[in-house]
Amino acid sequence: MSKDHGALFRPELIGAMDDALQKTVATLPEPVSSTVVQDLATSILQHAIDGNTNAEDMSRLALLELQLK
């Protein structure tokens, strides 16, 4: 996964990333560790950097990546 610390996001994309993270965390059984939340956020951020703007897709892909870990 590449790191792009200079990435800028439109407000709509930030909203989509936030929605994706909230929906993804809500699907997991409690308690969800901060490490898991950070891993999901990193995955969603990377998908946004790669050009994915769909919250559902970002959420689904983040969950798949979490399962593979």
PDB file of N, CA, C and O in Angstrom:
ATOM      1  N   MET A   1       0.844  -1.165   0.000  1.00  0.00           N
ATOM      2  CA  MET A   1       0.000   0.000   0.000  1.00  0.00           C
ATOM      3  C   MET A   1       0.891   1.230   0.000  1.00  0.00           C
ATOM      4  O   MET A   1       1.790   1.359   0.831  1.00  0.00           O
ATOM      5  N   SER A   2       0.642   2.115  -0.919  1.00  0.00           N
ATOM      6  CA  SER A   2       1.469   3.318  -1.007  1.00  0.00           C
ATOM      7  C   SER A   2       1.003   4.350   0.010  1.00  0.00           C
ATOM      8  O   SER A   2      -0.159   4.360   0.417  1.00  0.00           O
ATOM      9  N   LYS A   3       1.906   5.198   0.405  1.00  0.00           N
ATOM     10  CA  LYS A   3       1.587   6.289   1.325  1.00  0.00           C
ATOM     11  C   LYS A   3       1.616   7.581   0.528  1.00  0.00           C
ATOM     12  O   LYS A   3       2.624   7.905  -0.100  1.00  0.00           O
ATOM     13  N   ASP A   4       0.505   8.324   0.551  1.00  0.00           N
ATOM     14  CA  ASP A   4       0.436   9.602  -0.137  1.00  0.00           C
ATOM     15  C   ASP A   4       0.020  10.658   0.877  1.00  0.00           C
ATOM     16  O   ASP A   4      -1.165  10.956   1.024  1.00  0.00           O
ATOM     17  N   HIS A   5       0.991  11.215   1.567  1.00  0.00           N
ATOM     18  CA  HIS A   5       0.702  12.189   2.606  1.00  0.00           C
ATOM     19  C   HIS A   5       0.318  13.552   2.033  1.00  0.00           C
ATOM     20  O   HIS A   5      -0.098  14.439   2.778  1.00  0.00           O
ATOM     21  N   GLY A   6       0.451  13.726   0.736  1.00  0.00           N
ATOM     22  CA  GLY A   6       0.090  14.988   0.120  1.00  0.00           C
ATOM     23  C   GLY A   6      -1.277  14.963  -0.535  1.00  0.00           C
ATOM     24  O   GLY A   6      -1.640  15.903  -1.243  1.00  0.00           O
ATOM     25  N   ALA A   7      -2.047  13.896  -0.308  1.00  0.00           N
ATOM     26  CA  ALA A   7      -3.349  13.764  -0.949  1.00  0.00           C
ATOM     27  C   ALA A   7      -4.327  14.811  -0.413  1.00  0.00           C
ATOM     28  O   ALA A   7      -4.370  15.095   0.784  1.00  0.00           O
ATOM     29  N   LEU A   8      -5.100  15.369  -1.323  1.00  0.00           N
ATOM     30  CA  LEU A   8      -6.170  16.299  -0.968  1.00  0.00           C
ATOM     31  C   LEU A   8      -7.478  15.688  -1.433  1.00  0.00           C
ATOM     32  O   LEU A   8      -7.547  15.115  -2.520  1.00  0.00           O
ATOM     33  N   PHE A   9      -8.513  15.808  -0.619  1.00  0.00           N
ATOM     34  CA  PHE A   9      -9.799  15.193  -0.939  1.00  0.00           C
ATOM     35  C   PHE A   9     -10.906  16.236  -0.913  1.00  0.00           C
ATOM     36  O   PHE A   9     -10.930  17.124  -0.060  1.00  0.00           O
ATOM     37  N   ARG A  10     -11.816  16.108  -1.862  1.00  0.00           N
ATOM     38  CA  ARG A  10     -13.005  16.957  -1.885  1.00  0.00           C
ATOM     39  C   ARG A  10     -13.888  16.606  -0.681  1.00  0.00           C
ATOM     40  O   ARG A  10     -13.845  15.477  -0.193  1.00  0.00           O
ATOM     41  N   PRO A  11     -14.684  17.560  -0.204  1.00  0.00           N
ATOM     42  CA  PRO A  11     -15.568  17.286   0.936  1.00  0.00           C
ATOM     43  C   PRO A  11     -16.487  16.085   0.707  1.00  0.00           C
ATOM     44  O   PRO A  11     -16.779  15.343   1.645  1.00  0.00           O
ATOM     45  N   GLU A  12     -16.943  15.888  -0.532  1.00  0.00           N
ATOM     46  CA  GLU A  12     -17.831  14.761  -0.839  1.00  0.00           C
ATOM     47  C   GLU A  12     -17.111  13.433  -0.616  1.00  0.00           C
ATOM     48  O   GLU A  12     -17.698  12.477  -0.109  1.00  0.00           O
ATOM     49  N   LEU A  13     -15.843  13.383  -0.996  1.00  0.00           N
ATOM     50  CA  LEU A  13     -15.079  12.153  -0.822  1.00  0.00           C
ATOM     51  C   LEU A  13     -14.766  11.913   0.649  1.00  0.00           C
ATOM     52  O   LEU A  13     -14.782  10.771   1.109  1.00  0.00           O
ATOM     53  N   ILE A  14     -14.484  12.973   1.382  1.00  0.00           N
ATOM     54  CA  ILE A  14     -14.262  12.824   2.824  1.00  0.00           C
ATOM     55  C   ILE A  14     -15.525  12.268   3.475  1.00  0.00           C
ATOM     56  O   ILE A  14     -15.449  11.406   4.351  1.00  0.00           O
ATOM     57  N   GLY A  15     -16.674  12.757   3.052  1.00  0.00           N
ATOM     58  CA  GLY A  15     -17.946  12.242   3.565  1.00  0.00           C
ATOM     59  C   GLY A  15     -18.142  10.777   3.224  1.00  0.00           C
ATOM     60  O   GLY A  15     -18.615  10.001   4.055  1.00  0.00           O
ATOM     61  N   ALA A  16     -17.782  10.394   2.006  1.00  0.00           N
ATOM     62  CA  ALA A  16     -17.905   8.991   1.589  1.00  0.00           C
ATOM     63  C   ALA A  16     -16.962   8.106   2.401  1.00  0.00           C
ATOM     64  O   ALA A  16     -17.329   6.999   2.794  1.00  0.00           O
ATOM     65  N   MET A  17     -15.758   8.593   2.648  1.00  0.00           N
ATOM     66  CA  MET A  17     -14.813   7.816   3.465  1.00  0.00           C
ATOM     67  C   MET A  17     -15.331   7.663   4.894  1.00  0.00           C
ATOM     68  O   MET A  17     -15.230   6.586   5.482  1.00  0.00           O
ATOM     69  N   ASP A  18     -15.883   8.737   5.448  1.00  0.00           N
ATOM     70  CA  ASP A  18     -16.442   8.682   6.799  1.00  0.00           C
ATOM     71  C   ASP A  18     -17.612   7.703   6.851  1.00  0.00           C
ATOM     72  O   ASP A  18     -17.703   6.890   7.771  1.00  0.00           O
ATOM     73  N   ASP A  19     -18.508   7.778   5.865  1.00  0.00           N
ATOM     74  CA  ASP A  19     -19.634   6.844   5.801  1.00  0.00           C
ATOM     75  C   ASP A  19     -19.140   5.404   5.725  1.00  0.00           C
ATOM     76  O   ASP A  19     -19.658   4.525   6.414  1.00  0.00           O
ATOM     77  N   ALA A  20     -18.137   5.170   4.886  1.00  0.00           N
ATOM     78  CA  ALA A  20     -17.591   3.823   4.725  1.00  0.00           C
ATOM     79  C   ALA A  20     -17.036   3.309   6.053  1.00  0.00           C
ATOM     80  O   ALA A  20     -17.286   2.163   6.427  1.00  0.00           O
ATOM     81  N   LEU A  21     -16.295   4.141   6.758  1.00  0.00           N
ATOM     82  CA  LEU A  21     -15.711   3.707   8.024  1.00  0.00           C
ATOM     83  C   LEU A  21     -16.802   3.433   9.063  1.00  0.00           C
ATOM     84  O   LEU A  21     -16.763   2.415   9.754  1.00  0.00           O
ATOM     85  N   GLN A  22     -17.766   4.335   9.169  1.00  0.00           N
ATOM     86  CA  GLN A  22     -18.842   4.147  10.149  1.00  0.00           C
ATOM     87  C   GLN A  22     -19.630   2.869   9.867  1.00  0.00           C
ATOM     88  O   GLN A  22     -19.919   2.103  10.786  1.00  0.00           O
ATOM     89  N   LYS A  23     -19.979   2.638   8.601  1.00  0.00           N
ATOM     90  CA  LYS A  23     -20.741   1.439   8.235  1.00  0.00           C
ATOM     91  C   LYS A  23     -19.923   0.177   8.465  1.00  0.00           C
ATOM     92  O   LYS A  23     -20.455  -0.842   8.906  1.00  0.00           O
ATOM     93  N   THR A  24     -18.646   0.244   8.169  1.00  0.00           N
ATOM     94  CA  THR A  24     -17.792  -0.922   8.329  1.00  0.00           C
ATOM     95  C   THR A  24     -17.649  -1.290   9.794  1.00  0.00           C
ATOM     96  O   THR A  24     -17.801  -2.456  10.160  1.00  0.00           O
ATOM     97  N   VAL A  25     -17.362  -0.319  10.627  1.00  0.00           N
ATOM     98  CA  VAL A  25     -17.212  -0.578  12.062  1.00  0.00           C
ATOM     99  C   VAL A  25     -18.524  -1.107  12.650  1.00  0.00           C
ATOM    100  O   VAL A  25     -18.510  -1.978  13.520  1.00  0.00           O
ATOM    101  N   ALA A  26     -19.649  -0.582  12.177  1.00  0.00           N
ATOM    102  CA  ALA A  26     -20.957  -1.004  12.700  1.00  0.00           C
ATOM    103  C   ALA A  26     -21.266  -2.469  12.387  1.00  0.00           C
ATOM    104  O   ALA A  26     -22.083  -3.085  13.072  1.00  0.00           O
ATOM    105  N   THR A  27     -20.631  -3.027  11.372  1.00  0.00           N
ATOM    106  CA  THR A  27     -20.904  -4.427  11.025  1.00  0.00           C
ATOM    107  C   THR A  27     -20.121  -5.405  11.893  1.00  0.00           C
ATOM    108  O   THR A  27     -20.413  -6.601  11.894  1.00  0.00           O
ATOM    109  N   LEU A  28     -19.134  -4.912  12.628  1.00  0.00           N
ATOM    110  CA  LEU A  28     -18.269  -5.782  13.421  1.00  0.00           C
ATOM    111  C   LEU A  28     -18.833  -5.974  14.821  1.00  0.00           C
ATOM    112  O   LEU A  28     -19.488  -5.081  15.360  1.00  0.00           O
ATOM    113  N   PRO A  29     -18.575  -7.153  15.417  1.00  0.00           N
ATOM    114  CA  PRO A  29     -19.046  -7.374  16.786  1.00  0.00           C
ATOM    115  C   PRO A  29     -18.270  -6.509  17.779  1.00  0.00           C
ATOM    116  O   PRO A  29     -17.077  -6.259  17.605  1.00  0.00           O
ATOM    117  N   GLU A  30     -18.960  -6.061  18.810  1.00  0.00           N
ATOM    118  CA  GLU A  30     -18.342  -5.255  19.867  1.00  0.00           C
ATOM    119  C   GLU A  30     -17.475  -6.147  20.729  1.00  0.00           C
ATOM    120  O   GLU A  30     -17.784  -7.334  20.834  1.00  0.00           O
ATOM    121  N   PRO A  31     -16.454  -5.684  21.328  1.00  0.00           N
ATOM    122  CA  PRO A  31     -15.830  -4.384  21.130  1.00  0.00           C
ATOM    123  C   PRO A  31     -14.894  -4.411  19.925  1.00  0.00           C
ATOM    124  O   PRO A  31     -14.254  -5.424  19.642  1.00  0.00           O
ATOM    125  N   VAL A  32     -14.827  -3.301  19.231  1.00  0.00           N
ATOM    126  CA  VAL A  32     -13.933  -3.159  18.084  1.00  0.00           C
ATOM    127  C   VAL A  32     -12.699  -2.404  18.568  1.00  0.00           C
ATOM    128  O   VAL A  32     -12.794  -1.278  19.058  1.00  0.00           O
ATOM    129  N   SER A  33     -11.558  -3.034  18.425  1.00  0.00           N
ATOM    130  CA  SER A  33     -10.330  -2.415  18.933  1.00  0.00           C
ATOM    131  C   SER A  33      -9.929  -1.207  18.089  1.00  0.00           C
ATOM    132  O   SER A  33     -10.307  -1.089  16.923  1.00  0.00           O
ATOM    133  N   SER A  34      -9.166  -0.328  18.696  1.00  0.00           N
ATOM    134  CA  SER A  34      -8.684   0.845  17.972  1.00  0.00           C
ATOM    135  C   SER A  34      -7.745   0.432  16.845  1.00  0.00           C
ATOM    136  O   SER A  34      -7.659   1.122  15.829  1.00  0.00           O
ATOM    137  N   THR A  35      -7.045  -0.675  17.011  1.00  0.00           N
ATOM    138  CA  THR A  35      -6.161  -1.174  15.951  1.00  0.00           C
ATOM    139  C   THR A  35      -6.968  -1.579  14.732  1.00  0.00           C
ATOM    140  O   THR A  35      -6.576  -1.286  13.603  1.00  0.00           O
ATOM    141  N   VAL A  36      -8.083  -2.245  14.947  1.00  0.00           N
ATOM    142  CA  VAL A  36      -8.947  -2.650  13.837  1.00  0.00           C
ATOM    143  C   VAL A  36      -9.519  -1.416  13.145  1.00  0.00           C
ATOM    144  O   VAL A  36      -9.550  -1.354  11.916  1.00  0.00           O
ATOM    145  N   VAL A  37      -9.970  -0.441  13.918  1.00  0.00           N
ATOM    146  CA  VAL A  37     -10.512   0.789  13.330  1.00  0.00           C
ATOM    147  C   VAL A  37      -9.431   1.486  12.508  1.00  0.00           C
ATOM    148  O   VAL A  37      -9.702   1.974  11.410  1.00  0.00           O
ATOM    149  N   GLN A  38      -8.221   1.533  13.030  1.00  0.00           N
ATOM    150  CA  GLN A  38      -7.125   2.173  12.295  1.00  0.00           C
ATOM    151  C   GLN A  38      -6.827   1.408  11.000  1.00  0.00           C
ATOM    152  O   GLN A  38      -6.607   2.025   9.958  1.00  0.00           O
ATOM    153  N   ASP A  39      -6.819   0.079  11.057  1.00  0.00           N
ATOM    154  CA  ASP A  39      -6.590  -0.723   9.846  1.00  0.00           C
ATOM    155  C   ASP A  39      -7.669  -0.466   8.807  1.00  0.00           C
ATOM    156  O   ASP A  39      -7.371  -0.323   7.621  1.00  0.00           O
ATOM    157  N   LEU A  40      -8.922  -0.407   9.247  1.00  0.00           N
ATOM    158  CA  LEU A  40     -10.028  -0.140   8.319  1.00  0.00           C
ATOM    159  C   LEU A  40      -9.902   1.257   7.716  1.00  0.00           C
ATOM    160  O   LEU A  40     -10.086   1.432   6.511  1.00  0.00           O
ATOM    161  N   ALA A  41      -9.591   2.245   8.546  1.00  0.00           N
ATOM    162  CA  ALA A  41      -9.441   3.620   8.061  1.00  0.00           C
ATOM    163  C   ALA A  41      -8.304   3.721   7.046  1.00  0.00           C
ATOM    164  O   ALA A  41      -8.425   4.414   6.035  1.00  0.00           O
ATOM    165  N   THR A  42      -7.206   3.030   7.318  1.00  0.00           N
ATOM    166  CA  THR A  42      -6.072   3.038   6.396  1.00  0.00           C
ATOM    167  C   THR A  42      -6.466   2.419   5.056  1.00  0.00           C
ATOM    168  O   THR A  42      -6.112   2.933   3.995  1.00  0.00           O
ATOM    169  N   SER A  43      -7.196   1.322   5.119  1.00  0.00           N
ATOM    170  CA  SER A  43      -7.651   0.662   3.894  1.00  0.00           C
ATOM    171  C   SER A  43      -8.573   1.573   3.087  1.00  0.00           C
ATOM    172  O   SER A  43      -8.411   1.718   1.876  1.00  0.00           O
ATOM    173  N   ILE A  44      -9.536   2.180   3.767  1.00  0.00           N
ATOM    174  CA  ILE A  44     -10.482   3.076   3.089  1.00  0.00           C
ATOM    175  C   ILE A  44      -9.743   4.271   2.492  1.00  0.00           C
ATOM    176  O   ILE A  44     -10.024   4.669   1.362  1.00  0.00           O
ATOM    177  N   LEU A  45      -8.822   4.833   3.225  1.00  0.00           N
ATOM    178  CA  LEU A  45      -8.031   5.954   2.723  1.00  0.00           C
ATOM    179  C   LEU A  45      -7.258   5.553   1.466  1.00  0.00           C
ATOM    180  O   LEU A  45      -7.222   6.304   0.492  1.00  0.00           O
ATOM    181  N   GLN A  46      -6.649   4.384   1.490  1.00  0.00           N
ATOM    182  CA  GLN A  46      -5.881   3.937   0.330  1.00  0.00           C
ATOM    183  C   GLN A  46      -6.788   3.736  -0.890  1.00  0.00           C
ATOM    184  O   GLN A  46      -6.398   4.063  -2.011  1.00  0.00           O
ATOM    185  N   HIS A  47      -7.978   3.207  -0.678  1.00  0.00           N
ATOM    186  CA  HIS A  47      -8.901   3.036  -1.805  1.00  0.00           C
ATOM    187  C   HIS A  47      -9.322   4.390  -2.378  1.00  0.00           C
ATOM    188  O   HIS A  47      -9.497   4.530  -3.588  1.00  0.00           O
ATOM    189  N   ALA A  48      -9.484   5.381  -1.508  1.00  0.00           N
ATOM    190  CA  ALA A  48      -9.814   6.730  -1.983  1.00  0.00           C
ATOM    191  C   ALA A  48      -8.652   7.305  -2.785  1.00  0.00           C
ATOM    192  O   ALA A  48      -8.857   7.915  -3.835  1.00  0.00           O
ATOM    193  N   ILE A  49      -7.438   7.111  -2.290  1.00  0.00           N
ATOM    194  CA  ILE A  49      -6.258   7.589  -3.012  1.00  0.00           C
ATOM    195  C   ILE A  49      -6.176   6.922  -4.387  1.00  0.00           C
ATOM    196  O   ILE A  49      -5.776   7.545  -5.371  1.00  0.00           O
ATOM    197  N   ASP A  50      -6.559   5.654  -4.435  1.00  0.00           N
ATOM    198  CA  ASP A  50      -6.524   4.896  -5.697  1.00  0.00           C
ATOM    199  C   ASP A  50      -7.667   5.260  -6.649  1.00  0.00           C
ATOM    200  O   ASP A  50      -7.720   4.765  -7.775  1.00  0.00           O
ATOM    201  N   GLY A  51      -8.586   6.130  -6.194  1.00  0.00           N
ATOM    202  CA  GLY A  51      -9.637   6.616  -7.078  1.00  0.00           C
ATOM    203  C   GLY A  51     -11.023   6.074  -6.809  1.00  0.00           C
ATOM    204  O   GLY A  51     -11.966   6.443  -7.509  1.00  0.00           O
ATOM    205  N   ASN A  52     -11.177   5.217  -5.825  1.00  0.00           N
ATOM    206  CA  ASN A  52     -12.504   4.686  -5.500  1.00  0.00           C
ATOM    207  C   ASN A  52     -13.247   5.740  -4.687  1.00  0.00           C
ATOM    208  O   ASN A  52     -12.750   6.192  -3.655  1.00  0.00           O
ATOM    209  N   THR A  53     -14.430   6.134  -5.144  1.00  0.00           N
ATOM    210  CA  THR A  53     -15.198   7.163  -4.452  1.00  0.00           C
ATOM    211  C   THR A  53     -16.511   6.637  -3.888  1.00  0.00           C
ATOM    212  O   THR A  53     -17.289   7.402  -3.317  1.00  0.00           O
ATOM    213  N   ASN A  54     -16.766   5.342  -4.039  1.00  0.00           N
ATOM    214  CA  ASN A  54     -18.025   4.748  -3.609  1.00  0.00           C
ATOM    215  C   ASN A  54     -17.879   4.200  -2.186  1.00  0.00           C
ATOM    216  O   ASN A  54     -17.048   3.328  -1.931  1.00  0.00           O
ATOM    217  N   ALA A  55     -18.700   4.722  -1.262  1.00  0.00           N
ATOM    218  CA  ALA A  55     -18.605   4.327   0.146  1.00  0.00           C
ATOM    219  C   ALA A  55     -18.857   2.833   0.336  1.00  0.00           C
ATOM    220  O   ALA A  55     -18.168   2.184   1.122  1.00  0.00           O
ATOM    221  N   GLU A  56     -19.832   2.290  -0.372  1.00  0.00           N
ATOM    222  CA  GLU A  56     -20.136   0.860  -0.237  1.00  0.00           C
ATOM    223  C   GLU A  56     -18.960   0.002  -0.687  1.00  0.00           C
ATOM    224  O   GLU A  56     -18.613  -0.981  -0.033  1.00  0.00           O
ATOM    225  N   ASP A  57     -18.354   0.378  -1.798  1.00  0.00           N
ATOM    226  CA  ASP A  57     -17.201  -0.376  -2.293  1.00  0.00           C
ATOM    227  C   ASP A  57     -16.030  -0.286  -1.331  1.00  0.00           C
ATOM    228  O   ASP A  57     -15.380  -1.293  -1.048  1.00  0.00           O
ATOM    229  N   MET A  58     -15.752   0.916  -0.823  1.00  0.00           N
ATOM    230  CA  MET A  58     -14.647   1.083   0.108  1.00  0.00           C
ATOM    231  C   MET A  58     -14.878   0.263   1.375  1.00  0.00           C
ATOM    232  O   MET A  58     -13.947  -0.344   1.903  1.00  0.00           O
ATOM    233  N   SER A  59     -16.117   0.245   1.860  1.00  0.00           N
ATOM    234  CA  SER A  59     -16.459  -0.520   3.049  1.00  0.00           C
ATOM    235  C   SER A  59     -16.269  -2.014   2.806  1.00  0.00           C
ATOM    236  O   SER A  59     -15.650  -2.705   3.615  1.00  0.00           O
ATOM    237  N   ARG A  60     -16.792  -2.501   1.709  1.00  0.00           N
ATOM    238  CA  ARG A  60     -16.690  -3.926   1.376  1.00  0.00           C
ATOM    239  C   ARG A  60     -15.240  -4.354   1.232  1.00  0.00           C
ATOM    240  O   ARG A  60     -14.842  -5.395   1.755  1.00  0.00           O
ATOM    241  N   LEU A  61     -14.456  -3.562   0.529  1.00  0.00           N
ATOM    242  CA  LEU A  61     -13.044  -3.891   0.322  1.00  0.00           C
ATOM    243  C   LEU A  61     -12.249  -3.857   1.635  1.00  0.00           C
ATOM    244  O   LEU A  61     -11.366  -4.686   1.854  1.00  0.00           O
ATOM    245  N   ALA A  62     -12.570  -2.902   2.495  1.00  0.00           N
ATOM    246  CA  ALA A  62     -11.882  -2.821   3.787  1.00  0.00           C
ATOM    247  C   ALA A  62     -12.182  -4.055   4.635  1.00  0.00           C
ATOM    248  O   ALA A  62     -11.294  -4.585   5.304  1.00  0.00           O
ATOM    249  N   LEU A  63     -13.436  -4.512   4.605  1.00  0.00           N
ATOM    250  CA  LEU A  63     -13.792  -5.718   5.356  1.00  0.00           C
ATOM    251  C   LEU A  63     -13.089  -6.948   4.797  1.00  0.00           C
ATOM    252  O   LEU A  63     -12.628  -7.803   5.553  1.00  0.00           O
ATOM    253  N   LEU A  64     -13.007  -7.035   3.476  1.00  0.00           N
ATOM    254  CA  LEU A  64     -12.295  -8.154   2.866  1.00  0.00           C
ATOM    255  C   LEU A  64     -10.831  -8.156   3.258  1.00  0.00           C
ATOM    256  O   LEU A  64     -10.275  -9.206   3.582  1.00  0.00           O
ATOM    257  N   GLU A  65     -10.202  -6.993   3.233  1.00  0.00           N
ATOM    258  CA  GLU A  65      -8.795  -6.896   3.619  1.00  0.00           C
ATOM    259  C   GLU A  65      -8.602  -7.251   5.084  1.00  0.00           C
ATOM    260  O   GLU A  65      -7.595  -7.860   5.447  1.00  0.00           O
ATOM    261  N   LEU A  66      -9.565  -6.875   5.937  1.00  0.00           N
ATOM    262  CA  LEU A  66      -9.471  -7.219   7.356  1.00  0.00           C
ATOM    263  C   LEU A  66      -9.534  -8.737   7.535  1.00  0.00           C
ATOM    264  O   LEU A  66      -8.819  -9.295   8.366  1.00  0.00           O
ATOM    265  N   GLN A  67     -10.378  -9.395   6.766  1.00  0.00           N
ATOM    266  CA  GLN A  67     -10.480 -10.852   6.845  1.00  0.00           C
ATOM    267  C   GLN A  67      -9.198 -11.531   6.409  1.00  0.00           C
ATOM    268  O   GLN A  67      -8.845 -12.589   6.929  1.00  0.00           O
ATOM    269  N   LEU A  68      -8.506 -10.939   5.468  1.00  0.00           N
ATOM    270  CA  LEU A  68      -7.267 -11.539   4.961  1.00  0.00           C
ATOM    271  C   LEU A  68      -6.097 -11.358   5.919  1.00  0.00           C
ATOM    272  O   LEU A  68      -5.096 -12.068   5.809  1.00  0.00           O
ATOM    273  N   LYS A  69      -6.205 -10.430   6.848  1.00  0.00           N
ATOM    274  CA  LYS A  69      -5.101 -10.172   7.795  1.00  0.00           C
ATOM    275  C   LYS A  69      -4.980 -11.299   8.797  1.00  0.00           C
ATOM    276  O   LYS A  69      -4.112 -11.259   9.669  1.00  0.00           O
TER     277      LYS A  69
END
